[in-house]
C-alpha cells in the first residue's frame, strides 16, 4: 500500500514491486531466466527489491544449482552494478542508501530507529507515531521473526519463510529517518507486506490474510499527508 503514496512521488517504485511480483511468479514456476530478467529490471527501479532476488538466489544455492545461480546472479547484478557506476561518475555518489533529505544511516541495534523517535521527539510524537508503527510495521515484523524461528525449529523452512524472515530482519535496522516519516515507512514496508501475504497464503492462514487488510487503513494516512500536497 505504500506504493499508493510512492505513485505521486516517483513511479519507478510501484513499477519495481510489480516487476518483483512477476519475478516471484516466474521463480515459483521454475522459469529462472524470466525471474532473473524481471528482478534485474526491478532492481534498477528500486534497490530494495534485491532482497527478494537474493532470497531466490539462496534457493538456487540450497538446491546446489550452481550454474543456474551464476547466470541468475550475473543477469541481476551486472546491469545493477553498471547503473551504480554511471550514477557515481555523473553525480559523485552511488544510488544505494537510506535516501531522502536529512537521511540517517541504517542502525546497528534493533529498533533503535523507533526508540529515537521517543528520545528526540518526546512522548507525544512517539505516541502519535506508534498509532502507525505498531499495527502496520512492528506487529508484522515481530510475527515474521516468530514464524521464521518456528519454521526453523519445526524444519518447515520454505522459500516464503526465508522471504518473510529476511524482510522482518531488515526492519530491525531501518534508519531513524525512515521510521519517523509516516509516508517513508509505509513505502518501505511494501516488501514485508508481500512476504506476509505470500507466506500466509502458502500456509493457508486465513486469519492472517484477513488481518492483512488492516493495511488498507494506512491509506487514511497516505491521502492526507501526500496527495493533498
DACORVEN-V671259 format. One record per pair of residues at least 24 apart in sequence whose ideal C-beta (glycine too) atoms are under 6 Angstrom apart, sorted by the first residue. I is the first residue (numbers start at 0). J is the second residue. D is the distance in whole Angstrom. If there is no record, write none. Layout:
i=I j=J d=D
i=I j=J d=D
//
This chain:
i=0 j=214 d=5
i=0 j=217 d=5
i=1 j=185 d=4
i=1 j=186 d=4
i=1 j=189 d=5
i=2 j=189 d=6
i=3 j=221 d=5
i=4 j=182 d=5
i=4 j=186 d=6
i=4 j=221 d=4
i=4 j=225 d=5
i=5 j=186 d=5
i=7 j=225 d=6
i=11 j=44 d=4
i=12 j=45 d=5
i=14 j=44 d=5
i=15 j=41 d=5
i=15 j=44 d=4
i=15 j=45 d=3
i=15 j=48 d=5
i=16 j=189 d=5
i=19 j=48 d=4
i=19 j=51 d=5
i=26 j=55 d=5
i=31 j=67 d=6
i=31 j=71 d=6
i=35 j=71 d=5
i=35 j=74 d=4
i=35 j=75 d=6
i=38 j=75 d=5
i=39 j=74 d=5
i=39 j=75 d=5
i=39 j=78 d=5
i=42 j=79 d=5
i=43 j=82 d=6
i=46 j=95 d=5
i=50 j=165 d=6
i=50 j=190 d=6
i=54 j=161 d=5
i=54 j=162 d=5
i=54 j=165 d=6
i=58 j=158 d=5
i=97 j=174 d=4
i=102 j=176 d=5
i=103 j=174 d=5
i=103 j=175 d=5
i=103 j=176 d=4
i=105 j=172 d=5
i=105 j=174 d=5
i=106 j=172 d=5
i=109 j=171 d=4
i=112 j=173 d=5
i=112 j=174 d=6
i=112 j=175 d=4
i=112 j=178 d=4
i=113 j=178 d=5
i=115 j=175 d=4
i=116 j=179 d=5
i=131 j=181 d=5
i=134 j=213 d=6
i=135 j=217 d=6
i=136 j=188 d=6
i=139 j=191 d=6
i=139 j=195 d=5
i=140 j=167 d=5
i=140 j=170 d=4
i=143 j=167 d=3
i=159 j=197 d=5
i=159 j=198 d=5
i=159 j=201 d=5
i=162 j=194 d=5
i=163 j=194 d=4
i=163 j=198 d=5
i=166 j=190 d=5
i=166 j=191 d=4
i=166 j=194 d=5
i=181 j=220 d=5
i=181 j=224 d=6
i=182 j=224 d=6
i=182 j=225 d=5
i=185 j=217 d=5
//
